[in-house]
């Protein structure tokens, strides 16, 4: 279920916006940030059935999903791809802030 949610959110972002590499990078970053915010809210604000629903159906972050559904060798490759995508996202974010001066 985690993989389906992850893929659906990323594909939705990419197809709603431009179909470029930068939109893919932004989609991955926004998805990971969203999952981390929901996880924080789950821990701090929810209890009972809402906590159980979020814990069961929404992953905590993208590396967790990668490690859960792949073996060790493929997981290492995908985690490094994720790290490179996040570095590219940082580059895009810093470049955007520099151009806004």
Backbone as a printed PyTorch tensor [residue, N CA C, xyz], in Angstrom:
tensor([[[  0.8190,  -1.1870,   0.0000],
         [  0.0000,   0.0000,   0.0000],
         [  0.8670,   1.2560,   0.0000]],

        [[  1.9920,   1.2280,   0.7280],
         [  2.8830,   2.3840,   0.7860],
         [  3.4230,   2.7460,  -0.5930]],

        [[  3.8200,   1.7390,  -1.3370],
         [  4.4010,   1.9740,  -2.6540],
         [  3.3610,   2.5740,  -3.5930]],

        [[  2.1400,   2.0960,  -3.5150],
         [  1.0770,   2.6150,  -4.3710],
         [  0.8210,   4.0840,  -4.0690]],

        [[  0.7560,   4.4460,  -2.8040],
         [  0.5500,   5.8430,  -2.4180],
         [  1.7220,   6.6940,  -2.8880]],

        [[  2.9350,   6.2220,  -2.6800],
         [  4.1280,   6.9580,  -3.0760],
         [  4.1640,   7.2030,  -4.5790]],

        [[  3.9580,   6.1720,  -5.3550],
         [  3.9910,   6.3050,  -6.8110],
         [  2.8520,   7.1900,  -7.2960]],

        [[  1.6730,   7.0370,  -6.7300],
         [  0.5250,   7.8410,  -7.1510],
         [  0.7580,   9.3270,  -6.8980]],

        [[  1.3050,   9.6670,  -5.7550],
         [  1.5410,  11.0750,  -5.4390],
         [  2.6010,  11.6730,  -6.3620]],

        [[  3.6810,  10.9680,  -6.5890],
         [  4.7370,  11.4740,  -7.4640],
         [  4.2320,  11.6130,  -8.8980]],

        [[  3.5320,  10.6140,  -9.4000],
         [  2.9930,  10.6850, -10.7640],
         [  1.9790,  11.8070, -10.8840]],

        [[  1.1570,  12.0020,  -9.8730],
         [  0.1770,  13.0870,  -9.8870],
         [  0.8580,  14.4400,  -9.9820]],

        [[  1.8890,  14.6660,  -9.1750],
         [  2.6260,  15.9290,  -9.2300],
         [  3.2670,  16.1450, -10.5920]],

        [[  3.8820,  15.1080, -11.1350],
         [  4.5890,  15.2480, -12.4060],
         [  3.6080,  15.5340, -13.5410]],

        [[  2.4660,  14.8520, -13.5650],
         [  1.5230,  15.0650, -14.6530],
         [  0.6970,  16.3280, -14.4960]],

        [[  0.5050,  16.8000, -13.2830],
         [ -0.2240,  18.0470, -13.0990],
         [  0.6100,  19.2530, -13.5030]],

        [[  1.9000,  19.1510, -13.3290],
         [  2.8000,  20.2360, -13.6660],
         [  3.5940,  19.8390, -14.8960]],

        [[  4.6550,  20.5280, -15.1790],
         [  5.4710,  20.2140, -16.3510],
         [  6.0330,  18.8010, -16.2660]],

        [[  6.2380,  18.2110, -17.3990],
         [  6.8170,  16.8700, -17.4500],
         [  8.3180,  16.9680, -17.7180]],

        [[  9.0270,  17.5360, -16.7610],
         [ 10.4660,  17.7140, -16.8960],
         [ 11.1670,  17.0440, -15.7240]],

        [[ 12.4850,  17.0000, -15.8110],
         [ 13.2600,  16.4210, -14.7210],
         [ 13.1040,  17.2420, -13.4530]],

        [[ 13.0640,  18.5600, -13.5960],
         [ 12.9260,  19.4030, -12.4090],
         [ 11.5790,  19.1840, -11.7290]],

        [[ 10.5260,  18.9450, -12.4950],
         [  9.2320,  18.6760, -11.8520],
         [  9.2530,  17.3340, -11.1290]],

        [[  9.9930,  16.3610, -11.6650],
         [ 10.1520,  15.0860, -10.9730],
         [ 10.9030,  15.2730,  -9.6630]],

        [[ 11.9710,  16.0690,  -9.7000],
         [ 12.7530,  16.3360,  -8.4860],
         [ 11.8830,  17.0230,  -7.4450]],

        [[ 11.1410,  18.0470,  -7.8670],
         [ 10.2480,  18.7410,  -6.9340],
         [  9.1660,  17.7930,  -6.4030]],

        [[  8.6440,  16.9180,  -7.2430],
         [  7.6020,  15.9780,  -6.8030],
         [  8.1310,  15.0330,  -5.7350]],

        [[  9.3360,  14.5200,  -5.9220],
         [  9.9250,  13.6270,  -4.9240],
         [ 10.1500,  14.3800,  -3.6110]],

        [[ 10.6930,  15.5890,  -3.7020],
         [ 10.9640,  16.3650,  -2.4920],
         [  9.6780,  16.7490,  -1.7680]],

        [[  8.6910,  17.2040,  -2.5130],
         [  7.4120,  17.5920,  -1.8930],
         [  6.7360,  16.3830,  -1.2620]],

        [[  6.7940,  15.2450,  -1.9290],
         [  6.1960,  14.0260,  -1.3760],
         [  6.8820,  13.6280,  -0.0790]],

        [[  8.2110,  13.6550,  -0.0650],
         [  8.9400,  13.2910,   1.1500],
         [  8.6500,  14.2750,   2.2850]],

        [[  8.6130,  15.5480,   1.9780],
         [  8.2970,  16.5490,   3.0000],
         [  6.8860,  16.3400,   3.5270]],

        [[  5.9440,  16.0510,   2.6310],
         [  4.5600,  15.7770,   3.0520],
         [  4.4940,  14.5780,   3.9970]],

        [[  5.1690,  13.4880,   3.6370],
         [  5.1710,  12.2990,   4.4930],
         [  5.7770,  12.5970,   5.8630]],

        [[  6.8250,  13.3830,   5.9000],
         [  7.4560,  13.7220,   7.1770],
         [  6.5560,  14.6190,   8.0340]],

        [[  5.8310,  15.5460,   7.4100],
         [  4.8890,  16.3860,   8.1590],
         [  3.7550,  15.5500,   8.7170]],

        [[  3.2040,  14.6520,   7.9160],
         [  2.1180,  13.7910,   8.3970],
         [  2.6090,  12.9060,   9.5320]],

        [[  3.8300,  12.3990,   9.4340],
         [  4.3850,  11.5770,  10.5120],
         [  4.5340,  12.3860,  11.7930]],

        [[  5.0060,  13.6130,  11.6770],
         [  5.1370,  14.4620,  12.8660],
         [  3.7680,  14.7230,  13.4840]],

        [[  2.7930,  15.0540,  12.6540],
         [  1.4370,  15.2950,  13.1750],
         [  0.8410,  14.0350,  13.7800]],

        [[  1.1360,  12.8880,  13.1740],
         [  0.6630,  11.6150,  13.7180],
         [  1.1920,  11.4030,  15.1290]],

        [[  2.4630,  11.6750,  15.3170],
         [  3.0890,  11.4510,  16.6230],
         [  2.5920,  12.4570,  17.6540]],

        [[  2.4770,  13.7180,  17.2620],
         [  2.1720,  14.7740,  18.2250],
         [  0.6850,  14.9980,  18.4780]],

        [[ -0.1600,  14.7700,  17.4730],
         [ -1.5540,  15.1990,  17.6100],
         [ -2.6000,  14.0990,  17.5960]],

        [[ -2.3100,  12.9600,  17.0520],
         [ -3.3570,  11.9530,  16.8920],
         [ -3.2740,  10.8760,  17.9590]],

        [[ -4.3640,  10.1680,  18.0780],
         [ -4.4190,   9.0190,  18.9720],
         [ -5.5170,   8.0870,  18.4840]],

        [[ -5.4910,   6.8770,  18.9660],
         [ -6.5450,   5.9230,  18.6710],
         [ -6.6100,   5.4960,  17.2270]],

        [[ -7.8080,   5.5270,  16.6710],
         [ -8.0330,   4.9810,  15.3370],
         [ -7.3830,   5.8290,  14.2420]],

        [[ -7.3250,   7.1570,  14.4110],
         [ -6.6690,   8.0020,  13.4160],
         [ -5.1750,   7.6950,  13.3730]],

        [[ -4.5500,   7.5120,  14.5360],
         [ -3.1340,   7.1570,  14.5960],
         [ -2.9080,   5.8170,  13.8910]],

        [[ -3.7550,   4.8470,  14.1540],
         [ -3.6070,   3.5260,  13.5450],
         [ -3.7800,   3.6000,  12.0260]],

        [[ -4.7440,   4.3950,  11.5640],
         [ -4.9730,   4.5400,  10.1260],
         [ -3.7690,   5.1710,   9.4370]],

        [[ -3.2620,   6.2650,  10.0030],
         [ -2.0970,   6.9420,   9.4100],
         [ -0.8690,   6.0470,   9.4790]],

        [[ -0.6830,   5.3660,  10.5930],
         [  0.4800,   4.5010,  10.7620],
         [  0.4570,   3.3490,   9.7610]],

        [[ -0.7220,   2.8350,   9.4620],
         [ -0.8480,   1.7020,   8.5550],
         [ -0.7710,   2.1070,   7.0940]],

        [[ -1.3450,   3.2500,   6.7130],
         [ -1.5330,   3.5810,   5.3060],
         [ -0.5970,   4.6460,   4.7390]],

        [[  0.0140,   5.4630,   5.5630],
         [  0.8690,   6.5260,   5.0530],
         [  2.2950,   6.2870,   5.5330]],

        [[  3.2380,   6.1730,   4.5900],
         [  4.6260,   5.9190,   4.9900],
         [  5.2290,   7.1220,   5.7020]],

        [[  6.2600,   6.8860,   6.4890],
         [  6.8740,   7.9800,   7.2360],
         [  7.8100,   8.8130,   6.3650]],

        [[  8.4820,   8.1890,   5.4050],
         [  9.3220,   8.9080,   4.4470],
         [  9.6690,   7.9630,   3.3040]],

        [[ 10.2730,   8.4950,   2.2700],
         [ 10.5770,   7.6930,   1.0850],
         [ 11.6470,   6.6290,   1.3470]],

        [[ 12.7360,   6.9170,   2.0730],
         [ 13.7090,   5.8530,   2.3400],
         [ 13.1170,   4.6550,   3.0930]],

        [[ 12.1540,   4.9030,   3.9560],
         [ 11.5010,   3.8000,   4.6610],
         [ 10.7800,   2.8740,   3.6880]],

        [[ 10.1140,   3.4510,   2.7120],
         [  9.4070,   2.6510,   1.7050],
         [ 10.4060,   1.8680,   0.8680]],

        [[ 11.4950,   2.5090,   0.4820],
         [ 12.5150,   1.8250,  -0.3140],
         [ 13.0840,   0.6400,   0.4440]],

        [[ 13.4350,   0.8330,   1.7110],
         [ 14.0150,  -0.2530,   2.5020],
         [ 13.0200,  -1.3680,   2.7860]],

        [[ 11.7410,  -1.0150,   2.8640],
         [ 10.7270,  -2.0220,   3.1780],
         [ 10.4640,  -2.9770,   2.0140]],

        [[ 10.5420,  -2.4750,   0.7800],
         [ 10.1250,  -3.2740,  -0.3680],
         [ 11.2600,  -3.7360,  -1.2760]],

        [[ 12.5090,  -3.4930,  -0.9130],
         [ 13.6140,  -3.9520,  -1.7540],
         [ 14.6220,  -4.7350,  -0.9250]],

        [[ 15.4650,  -5.4710,  -1.6310],
         [ 16.5340,  -6.1730,  -0.9250],
         [ 17.6850,  -5.2180,  -0.6660]],

        [[ 18.7070,  -5.6800,  -0.0030],
         [ 19.7840,  -4.8080,   0.4800],
         [ 20.5290,  -4.1030,  -0.6500]],

        [[ 20.9350,  -4.8310,  -1.6830],
         [ 21.7340,  -4.2420,  -2.7530],
         [ 20.9380,  -3.2000,  -3.5280]],

        [[ 19.7120,  -3.5340,  -3.9170],
         [ 18.8820,  -2.6020,  -4.6720],
         [ 18.4860,  -1.4160,  -3.8020]],

        [[ 18.3270,  -1.6570,  -2.5180],
         [ 18.0010,  -0.5840,  -1.5880],
         [ 19.1140,   0.4540,  -1.5240]],

        [[ 20.3470,   0.0200,  -1.5230],
         [ 21.4780,   0.9380,  -1.4910],
         [ 21.4820,   1.8230,  -2.7400]],

        [[ 21.2400,   1.2270,  -3.8970],
         [ 21.2120,   1.9810,  -5.1470],
         [ 20.0820,   3.0060,  -5.1220]],

        [[ 18.8960,   2.6020,  -4.6920],
         [ 17.7590,   3.5170,  -4.6680],
         [ 17.9200,   4.6210,  -3.6260]],

        [[ 18.5090,   4.2930,  -2.4880],
         [ 18.7450,   5.3230,  -1.4740],
         [ 19.7390,   6.3570,  -1.9960]],

        [[ 20.7900,   5.9140,  -2.6890],
         [ 21.7340,   6.8710,  -3.2640],
         [ 21.0660,   7.7090,  -4.3520]],

        [[ 20.1850,   7.1150,  -5.1400],
         [ 19.4360,   7.8880,  -6.1370],
         [ 18.5710,   8.9340,  -5.4410]],

        [[ 17.9530,   8.5390,  -4.3300],
         [ 17.1470,   9.4750,  -3.5370],
         [ 18.0130,  10.6190,  -3.0050]],

        [[ 19.1930,  10.2980,  -2.5010],
         [ 20.1000,  11.3350,  -1.9780],
         [ 20.5120,  12.2900,  -3.0990]],

        [[ 20.8020,  11.7730,  -4.2650],
         [ 21.1690,  12.6330,  -5.3930],
         [ 19.9990,  13.5240,  -5.7930]],

        [[ 18.7960,  12.9770,  -5.8100],
         [ 17.6130,  13.7850,  -6.1210],
         [ 17.4290,  14.8930,  -5.0890]],

        [[ 17.6590,  14.6020,  -3.8230],
         [ 17.5230,  15.6330,  -2.7900],
         [ 18.6280,  16.6840,  -2.9150]],

        [[ 19.8380,  16.3090,  -3.3330],
         [ 20.9030,  17.2850,  -3.5730],
         [ 20.5190,  18.1910,  -4.7420]],

        [[ 19.9600,  17.6130,  -5.7920],
         [ 19.5030,  18.4150,  -6.9240],
         [ 18.3850,  19.3570,  -6.4830]],

        [[ 17.4890,  18.8720,  -5.6250],
         [ 16.4210,  19.7310,  -5.1010],
         [ 17.0100,  20.9070,  -4.3300]],

        [[ 18.0150,  20.6500,  -3.5010],
         [ 18.6840,  21.7340,  -2.7710],
         [ 19.2990,  22.7380,  -3.7490]],

        [[ 19.9170,  22.2470,  -4.8050],
         [ 20.4870,  23.1320,  -5.8180],
         [ 19.4010,  24.0060,  -6.4390]],

        [[ 18.2630,  23.3970,  -6.8240],
         [ 17.1570,  24.1660,  -7.4030],
         [ 16.6150,  25.1860,  -6.4120]],

        [[ 16.4680,  24.8020,  -5.1620],
         [ 15.9300,  25.7220,  -4.1540],
         [ 16.8780,  26.8940,  -3.9150]],

        [[ 18.1590,  26.6160,  -3.7940],
         [ 19.1360,  27.6890,  -3.5830],
         [ 19.2140,  28.5890,  -4.8110]],

        [[ 19.1790,  28.0180,  -5.9880],
         [ 19.2100,  28.8070,  -7.2140],
         [ 17.9790,  29.7180,  -7.3130]],

        [[ 16.8290,  29.2080,  -6.9130],
         [ 15.6110,  30.0090,  -6.9400],
         [ 15.7180,  31.1770,  -5.9660]],

        [[ 16.2330,  30.9370,  -4.7790],
         [ 16.3960,  32.0180,  -3.7950],
         [ 17.4180,  33.0380,  -4.2580]],

        [[ 18.4700,  32.6130,  -4.9150],
         [ 19.4790,  33.5470,  -5.3980],
         [ 18.9400,  34.4410,  -6.5140]],

        [[ 18.0760,  33.8980,  -7.3490],
         [ 17.5020,  34.6890,  -8.4390],
         [ 16.4270,  35.6480,  -7.9770]],

        [[ 15.8910,  35.4480,  -6.7880],
         [ 14.8370,  36.3000,  -6.2540],
         [ 15.3790,  37.5890,  -5.6470]],

        [[ 16.7100,  37.7130,  -5.5000],
         [ 17.2980,  38.8940,  -4.8790],
         [ 16.9560,  40.0880,  -5.6280]]])
